[in-house]
């Protein structure tokens, strides 16, 4: 027997109760107003079998009921299975309902974020972590950011278009005076945008968001130098594959090029005040690629002059990668298309489509393969010559941010928002080892020149050094 629950409406200016709606036959877990205020969505969990609270072997029924605020009547009902809806939010001017849930399967629970198109009835689902639940959701007024709480100690800020984590808030101190903070949460925006080994493997350089560049000795963990101040730091950064040159930009006007060895820097100006959406460097840093809108400008890094402009994308270019042999450049657009260009003549060689938005690109050392990190958390290995997908790798359960091939091309490392680095065999596509130990998302990965170590950049301003052979964590560089 269910006890009816009342949803009451109050007038803010005088605190008087205006009306109320009775919700019966279920447990009310969440309520959300539609943008026009004429309707409320209520998440109601109904018991299917067994008892309450829900156990891992118990698959609950759940439904969303839409009530007319003026009449209190149910105007629509949507039923689901095997999950508990903990939070609701309307998006896209009321067309989409966002649901935060706990999903139940046999001997397994995990958090999900679901998007229900209220016009078409289609449902999209995104994995939010094993043994977690999406307890709370909050969409920004412009719909550009989504705050998600999946644990008592952390809140993640997501981009609803890409589902990438932009920032993470985490519990610090007890919130009391003298505890070192006046707020319960501190913003963790200092992710390592990219990290790379020097040619001799004796240093690792990392670009830390809003904090500049650090160079470490991987053998001791010592910070050998810091190359820029906080106010100079960019939000886009990439290393040349030999680790000698770094390009970074805040997305406007110019790109700063750094010589990692001596700390010298120079600027490359961009014309017409166009927003920079992607940057890339060739193996030795001699050529710089700049994505502005649907165009990619190839520049001489020393002189700054434009060598060639690649046009043809139908959307903004957001990823760029050079092949080590200097023959190709790959560009990925917001529309999910990846284009491979011949650097010799500037001609388009291949178009790879149907991938969805690409989060990372990387050529194999011999330039014959291209790896893409896809929107569905999978990795594709493409044959450059034929433009065919040769291997499809699937094990991550969150967006993949970084890809790196071992020097001999036999291994591929991937790291993502699920806080893991996975090492794959490129011959078979099998996962060789999963490296766990990060407390926040993995933002970048890189192999040492001898292939014995992997450096993975983190969301907490540090780089983790892993032993490839046995998978042990060697050192954390901060």
C-alpha positions in Angstrom: 0.0 0.0 0.0 1.4 3.3 -1.1 0.9 6.5 1.0 0.0 9.4 -1.4 2.6 12.2 -1.5 1.7 15.8 -2.0 3.6 18.3 -4.2 2.7 21.8 -2.9 3.0 25.1 -4.7 3.8 28.2 -2.7 3.7 31.9 -3.6 7.2 33.2 -3.0 6.4 36.8 -2.1 4.1 36.0 0.9 4.8 32.3 1.5 1.2 31.2 1.1 0.3 27.8 -0.3 -1.4 28.2 -3.7 -2.3 24.6 -4.7 -1.2 21.0 -4.4 -1.0 17.8 -6.4 -1.3 14.3 -5.0 1.2 11.7 -6.3 0.0 8.2 -5.5 1.1 4.6 -6.2 4.8 5.1 -5.9 7.8 6.8 -4.2 8.3 10.3 -5.4 12.1 10.8 -6.1 12.4 14.0 -8.1 10.4 17.0 -9.4 11.1 19.5 -12.1 9.2 22.5 -13.6 8.9 22.9 -17.3 10.5 26.1 -18.6 7.1 27.8 -19.0 6.0 26.7 -15.5 2.8 25.1 -16.8 3.8 21.5 -16.1 5.9 19.5 -13.6 7.6 16.2 -14.2 7.7 13.8 -11.3 9.9 10.8 -11.1 8.0 8.0 -9.4 9.6 4.6 -8.5 7.2 1.7 -8.2 8.0 -1.7 -6.6 8.3 -4.6 -9.0 9.3 -7.5 -6.7 11.1 -8.2 -3.5 11.4 -5.5 -1.0 12.6 -2.0 -0.4 15.3 -0.7 -0.4 16.4 -1.9 -3.8 19.0 -4.6 -3.9 21.4 -5.4 -6.8 19.3 -8.4 -7.8 16.1 -6.3 -7.7 15.0 -4.5 -11.0 12.6 -1.7 -10.2 10.0 -0.1 -12.4 10.1 3.6 -12.7 8.0 6.2 -14.5 7.9 9.9 -15.2 4.5 11.5 -14.8 3.8 14.9 -16.2 1.2 17.0 -14.3 -0.7 20.1 -15.4 0.0 22.6 -12.7 -3.3 24.4 -13.1 -5.5 21.2 -12.9 -3.3 18.8 -11.1 -4.1 16.1 -13.7 -1.6 13.7 -15.3 -1.2 14.7 -18.9 1.4 12.2 -19.9 3.2 9.2 -18.5 6.4 7.5 -19.5 7.4 4.2 -18.1 10.9 2.7 -17.8 12.5 -0.4 -16.3 15.5 -1.5 -14.2 16.5 2.0 -13.0 15.7 4.5 -10.3 15.3 8.1 -11.4 17.0 10.4 -8.8 16.9 13.7 -10.5 15.2 15.6 -13.4 15.9 18.7 -15.4 14.3 20.2 -18.5 16.6 21.3 -21.4 16.3 22.7 -24.9 13.4 25.0 -24.1 11.4 22.1 -22.7 11.9 19.7 -25.6 14.3 17.4 -23.7 14.0 15.9 -20.2 17.3 15.0 -18.6 17.2 12.1 -16.1 19.8 11.2 -13.5 19.4 7.5 -12.6 20.8 4.5 -10.8 20.7 1.6 -13.3 20.3 -1.9 -12.0 21.5 -5.1 -13.7 22.3 -8.5 -12.4 24.9 -8.1 -9.7 25.8 -4.7 -11.0 24.7 -1.1 -10.5 25.9 2.1 -12.3 24.9 5.7 -12.8 23.4 7.0 -16.0 22.4 10.3 -17.5 19.5 9.9 -19.9 18.1 12.4 -22.5 14.4 11.9 -23.4 13.2 13.8 -26.5 9.6 14.6 -25.5 8.6 15.2 -29.1 10.1 12.1 -30.8 10.2 9.9 -27.8 13.8 8.9 -28.5 16.1 8.1 -25.5 19.9 8.5 -25.3 21.9 7.2 -22.4 25.4 8.1 -21.0 27.3 6.0 -18.5 28.3 7.9 -15.4 30.4 5.3 -13.5 30.2 1.9 -11.9 28.7 1.6 -8.4 27.6 5.2 -8.6 24.3 7.0 -9.0 23.4 10.3 -10.5 21.9 11.9 -7.4 21.4 15.5 -8.6 21.3 17.4 -11.9 21.3 21.1 -12.5 21.3 22.7 -16.0 22.6 26.3 -16.5 20.1 28.9 -17.7 21.6 29.0 -21.2 21.8 25.2 -21.4 25.5 25.3 -21.9 26.6 23.5 -18.7 25.2 20.6 -16.7 26.2 20.0 -13.0 26.1 16.4 -12.0 26.6 14.9 -8.5 27.5 11.2 -8.6 29.0 10.9 -5.1 28.8 12.7 -1.7 32.2 14.3 -2.3 32.3 15.5 -5.9 30.3 17.5 -8.5 31.2 17.4 -12.2 30.4 20.2 -14.7 29.7 18.7 -18.1 29.3 20.1 -21.6 25.9 18.7 -22.7 27.0 18.8 -26.3 30.1 16.6 -26.0 29.5 15.1 -22.5 33.1 15.9 -21.6 33.9 16.9 -18.0 34.9 20.6 -18.1 35.5 21.0 -14.3 35.3 19.0 -11.1 34.4 20.2 -7.7 35.5 18.1 -4.8 35.1 18.2 -1.0 38.0 19.9 0.8 38.0 20.5 4.5 34.9 20.6 6.7 33.6 24.0 5.7 34.2 25.4 9.2 36.3 28.5 10.0 40.0 27.7 10.2 39.7 24.5 8.1 41.6 26.2 5.3 38.6 27.0 3.1 35.5 29.1 3.4 33.7 26.9 1.0 32.9 23.2 1.1 34.0 22.7 -2.5 37.1 23.8 -4.4 37.1 24.0 -8.1 39.5 21.6 -9.8 40.2 23.2 -13.2 43.9 22.5 -13.2 43.9 19.6 -15.6 47.1 18.7 -17.5 46.1 19.6 -21.0 49.0 17.6 -22.5 52.3 16.0 -21.5 55.3 14.7 -23.5 58.7 13.1 -22.9 61.9 14.7 -24.1 63.8 12.8 -26.9 66.2 11.3 -24.4 63.4 10.4 -21.9 65.0 12.4 -19.1 62.4 15.0 -18.7 58.6 15.2 -19.0 56.9 18.6 -19.8 53.3 19.2 -19.0 50.9 22.1 -19.6 48.7 22.7 -16.6 45.5 24.6 -17.3 45.6 28.1 -15.8 49.0 27.4 -14.3 51.5 27.3 -17.1 54.2 24.7 -18.0 56.2 22.4 -15.7 59.2 20.3 -16.6 59.9 17.3 -14.4 62.7 14.7 -14.0 60.7 11.4 -14.2 63.5 9.6 -12.3 63.2 11.7 -9.2 59.9 13.6 -9.6 61.8 16.9 -9.2 60.4 20.0 -11.0 63.3 21.2 -13.1 61.7 24.4 -14.4 58.5 26.3 -14.9 58.2 28.1 -18.2 55.2 30.4 -17.9 53.1 32.3 -15.3 49.4 31.7 -14.7 48.3 34.7 -16.6 50.1 33.6 -19.7 48.7 30.1 -19.8 46.5 29.0 -22.6 43.5 26.7 -22.8 44.6 24.8 -25.9 48.0 23.2 -26.0 49.9 20.6 -28.0 53.5 19.3 -28.1 55.5 18.3 -31.1 56.0 14.5 -31.1 59.7 14.9 -30.4 58.8 16.8 -27.2 60.9 19.8 -28.1 58.3 22.4 -29.0 55.0 23.4 -27.4 52.2 25.5 -28.9 49.5 27.0 -26.7 46.8 29.5 -27.1 43.9 31.0 -25.2 41.8 30.7 -28.4 42.2 34.3 -29.6 44.6 36.5 -31.6 47.9 34.5 -31.3 49.7 31.3 -30.5 52.7 31.1 -28.3 55.5 28.7 -29.3 57.9 27.4 -26.6 61.3 25.8 -26.9 61.0 23.4 -24.0 64.8 23.0 -23.6 65.7 26.7 -23.1 62.3 28.2 -22.2 62.4 30.7 -25.1 59.1 31.7 -26.6 57.7 33.4 -29.7 54.3 34.4 -31.0 52.4 33.5 -34.2 49.6 36.0 -34.9 46.3 35.0 -36.4 44.5 37.3 -38.8 41.0 38.8 -38.6 40.7 38.1 -34.8 39.3 34.6 -35.6 38.7 32.2 -32.7 41.2 29.3 -32.7 39.4 26.0 -32.3 42.4 23.6 -32.7 46.2 23.5 -33.0 48.7 20.9 -34.1 52.5 20.6 -34.5 54.5 18.4 -36.8 57.0 15.8 -35.4 59.9 18.3 -35.1 57.7 21.4 -34.5 58.7 23.0 -37.8 55.1 23.3 -39.0 52.1 24.6 -37.1 48.5 23.9 -38.0 45.8 26.3 -36.8 42.1 25.5 -37.0 39.8 28.6 -37.3 36.2 27.7 -38.1 36.2 25.2 -41.0 39.6 26.1 -42.2 43.1 24.9 -41.2 46.1 27.2 -41.8 49.5 25.5 -42.1 52.3 27.9 -40.9 56.0 27.8 -40.8 56.7 27.8 -37.1 60.0 29.7 -37.4 58.8 32.4 -39.8 55.1 32.4 -39.1 54.2 32.7 -42.8 51.3 30.6 -44.2 52.4 27.7 -46.3 49.0 26.4 -47.2 45.3 26.6 -46.2 43.1 23.5 -46.1 39.4 24.1 -46.8 36.6 21.7 -47.1 35.2 21.0 -43.7 31.5 21.7 -43.2 31.9 22.4 -39.5 34.4 23.8 -37.0 37.6 21.9 -36.8 38.3 20.8 -33.2 41.1 18.2 -33.5 44.4 18.1 -35.6 47.1 15.5 -35.8 50.3 15.3 -38.0 51.8 11.9 -39.1 55.3 11.4 -37.9 56.5 10.7 -41.5 55.4 14.2 -42.5 53.1 12.9 -45.3 49.6 13.5 -43.8 47.6 15.6 -41.5 44.2 14.6 -40.0 41.5 17.0 -39.0 38.3 16.3 -37.2 35.2 18.5 -37.2 32.3 19.2 -34.9 30.1 17.2 -37.4 32.1 14.0 -36.7 33.8 13.8 -40.0 37.6 13.1 -40.1 39.6 14.3 -43.1 43.1 13.1 -44.0 45.1 15.5 -46.2 48.3 15.0 -48.2 50.8 17.5 -46.9 52.8 17.4 -50.2 50.1 18.8 -52.4 47.4 19.9 -49.9 44.8 17.6 -51.5 42.1 15.7 -49.5 43.0 12.0 -49.5 40.3 10.4 -47.4 37.1 11.3 -45.5 36.1 9.1 -42.6 32.5 9.7 -41.6 29.8 8.3 -39.3 32.2 8.3 -36.3 30.4 10.9 -34.3 32.3 13.7 -32.5 36.0 12.8 -32.1 37.8 13.6 -28.9 41.3 12.6 -29.9 43.4 11.7 -33.0 46.7 10.0 -33.3 48.7 8.6 -36.2 50.7 5.4 -35.8 54.5 5.9 -36.0 54.7 4.6 -39.6 51.8 6.8 -40.7 49.8 3.9 -42.1 47.2 3.9 -39.3 45.1 6.6 -37.7 43.4 6.1 -34.3 40.3 8.1 -33.4 38.6 8.3 -30.0 34.9 8.3 -30.8 31.8 9.7 -29.3 30.5 6.3 -28.1 33.7 5.8 -25.9 35.2 3.4 -28.5 38.4 3.7 -30.5 38.7 3.1 -34.2 42.0 2.1 -36.0 41.8 3.2 -39.7 43.9 2.1 -42.6 45.0 5.4 -44.2 45.5 3.9 -47.7 42.0 2.4 -48.0 40.1 4.5 -45.5 38.7 1.4 -43.9 38.2 0.7 -40.2 40.5 -2.2 -39.4 39.9 -2.5 -35.6 37.2 -1.3 -33.2 38.3 -1.1 -29.6 35.7 -0.9 -26.8 36.3 -1.0 -23.1 36.2 2.6 -21.8 32.8 3.7 -20.3 33.4 7.4 -20.5 34.8 9.9 -23.1 38.4 9.2 -24.2 40.7 12.2 -24.0 44.1 11.0 -25.0 45.7 8.5 -27.4 49.3 7.5 -27.9 51.1 4.8 -29.9 54.3 3.1 -28.5 57.4 3.9 -30.6 57.3 0.6 -32.4 53.5 0.9 -33.0 52.7 -2.4 -31.4 50.8 -0.8 -28.5 48.2 1.9 -28.2 47.4 3.7 -24.9 44.1 5.5 -24.3 43.0 7.5 -21.3 39.6 9.1 -20.4 37.1 10.4 -18.0 36.6 6.9 -16.5 40.0 7.5 -14.7 41.7 4.7 -16.4 44.5 4.2 -19.0 44.1 1.1 -21.2 47.0 -0.5 -23.2 45.9 -2.2 -26.4 47.7 -4.6 -28.8 47.4 -3.0 -32.2 47.8 -6.4 -34.0 44.8 -8.0 -32.3 42.8 -5.1 -30.8 42.9 -6.9 -27.4 43.3 -4.9 -24.2 46.6 -5.9 -22.7 46.3 -4.0 -19.4 44.1 -1.5 -17.6 46.0 1.0 -15.4 43.9 2.2 -12.4 44.8 4.7 -9.7 43.8 8.1 -11.0 41.4 10.0 -8.7 40.2 12.2 -11.5 39.9 11.9 -15.3 42.8 11.1 -17.5 43.4 14.0 -19.9 46.4 12.9 -22.0 48.8 10.0 -22.5 52.3 9.7 -23.9 54.9 6.9 -24.3 58.5 7.4 -23.3 61.0 7.2 -26.3 62.1 3.6 -25.2 58.4 2.5 -24.8 59.0 1.4 -21.2 56.8 4.1 -19.6 53.5 5.9 -20.1 53.0 9.4 -18.7 49.3 10.2 -18.2 48.1 13.7 -17.5 45.3 14.1 -14.9 42.5 16.4 -13.9 44.3 17.3 -10.6 47.3 19.1 -12.1 49.6 16.1 -12.0 51.2 13.5 -14.3 51.3 9.8 -13.4 54.2 7.7 -14.6 53.4 4.0 -15.3 55.6 1.0 -16.0 54.3 -0.5 -19.3 55.7 -4.0 -18.7 54.0 -4.7 -15.4 51.5 -1.9 -15.1 52.8 -0.5 -11.8 52.5 3.1 -10.9 56.1 4.4 -10.7 55.7 8.0 -9.6 53.2 10.9 -9.5 54.6 14.2 -10.8 53.1 17.4 -9.2 
